[in-house]
Amino acid sequence: MKTLAFFALSVVASAAMATGPSSTPEITISGSSLQSAALTSTAINNNSTGSKSEAFQNLATNTGNVEIRGTSVQMVTGAGSSITNTASGSDAYASQNLSTNVGEVTVGGTSLQSTMLMGSFVANLSSGSNSKAVQNVATNNACFTCQPTKTSGGHH
């Protein structure tokens, strides 16, 4: 029972930190942080449609202005699961992050990010004119949109 409660708390903690680029709350964790999502034969779908639609999906992810004053462990594990995130419409934006730090995230100790999926499907799609999709798996990304600029081809 303790394991189930701990897992549920971890999922809630992950969801609480799952905000988009329009809001960057300051989150400070004064100890270690463990975020975990364990999936077995599970389908996780996030969809947004319409002009300027946005779909943000985060599993075991820190997003925004986060400071962890200890060890950070972020893990997504699973088998036979499907994780999809889609945004459709003109100027649509789809952002999907698994075991990832996005934004201004500082870890004052050891950081472990792991995504281990077997027989699973992970997809992030944005469709429509001027649409964008960003997907991060077990990585760090200092910007929210990280889209190529029209002049340089680099990131802004």
C-alpha positions, 0 to 999 in steps of 0.5 A: 500500500505504501508503494502505491501511495508513493507512486501516486504522490510521484505522479501528482508531483510530476503533474504539478510541475507540468506547466507550459511556457506561458507560466513559469512558476518557481518551484524549490525542492529542499531535498531529493526529488523522485519522479516516476511513471510506470506503465504497463499496457497503458495508453496516454493520449494528449490532444489539442485542436484548433487555431493556435492550439497547444498540447503539453504532455510531461511525464516525470519532468520538471518544467519551468523555474525549478531548483532541487537542492539534492539528488534528482531522479526522473524515470519513465518505464513501461512495456506495451504502452502508447504515449501520444501528444498531438496539436493540430491547426494553424500555429499549433504547438505540441510539446512532449517531455519524458524524464526531462528538465525543460526551462531553468532547472537547477539540480544541486546534486546528482541527476539521473534521467531514464526512459526505458520502454519495451514494445512501446510507441512514443509519438509527438505530432503537430500539424497545420500551417506554421505548426511546431513540435518539440519532443524530449526524452531523458534530456535537458532543454533550456528553452520551451519552444526551441524552434528553428529561427527563419534566418539562422536555422538555429534555436532561439 
